[in-house]
């Protein structure tokens, strides 16, 4: 699967608009600092209840801060269940 969209703010905004019902990105996504394993974005939105933004966590098949190190994306499943 092509993960290149996770690195581009415009494509992240488009992804949110396509995947999150009612969401309309209203500003430029901001890549959040500190993600070592994942790529995390804050996307300003309208049309999602009282939310002013949503967080998008992208899980590439490698360590985000060290792309040469493979890491299974399935690791996010445990985190999603915990939330």
N, C-alpha and C positions, 0 to 999 in steps of 0.2 A: 504494500500500500504506500502511495506517495504521501510523505509527511511534510513536503516542502511548504504547504500552506500555513503550517504552524509558525513559520518564521516571518510572515508578512502581515502587517497590520490590516491592510485592505482586505486580504483574503480571510483573515480572522473575523472581521466585521461581517463580511458576506456569509460566512459559515454560521454566525449567530443568527442572522436574518433568515437563513434557510432552515435552521434546525430548531429554533426556539419560537414556539407559536406566539404570535402577536408582537414579538420583539422587533423593534426598528432601531438599528444603530444610529445614534445621533451625534457622534463625535469620533475622533480618532482613538482607536484602541491603544492602551498603554501597556507595554511589556513590563511586568513587575520584576524588580530586582530580587536576587536571592535564590532563585530556583536552580538548584544544582542538578536534580534528576529530571525535572520536567520544565516545560516552557509555560509560563502563566501570564495571562493577559487580563486586564480590566477593560471592559467594553461599555461605554456609556450607551444606555438604551432608553427608549420610550415604549410605552404599550405593555409593560410587564408589571402589573399590579402597582405597588408602591416603590418598585425598584428604580434606582437611578442608574445602576450599572449591574453588570453580571461578570462573574469571574469565569474564564475559560482556561481549563487546565489541559494542556496538550501533552500527550505521553508518547514521545518518539521511541523507536526500538533501540535506543542507545542512551547513554547518559548525556543530557542536554549540555552540560558544561564540558564534556569530553566526548565528542561524537565518535571517536575511535573505539569507545568502550561499549560493547553491546549490552543491552538490558531489556528483558522481556516486558512488553507493554501490559501483559496480563497482571502485573503487579498492582495496577490501579483498581482491579476488582476488589481486593481486600479493603482498600481505602474507601471505595464507594459503599461497600456494605457497612463499614464502620460509621459512615456519615448517616 
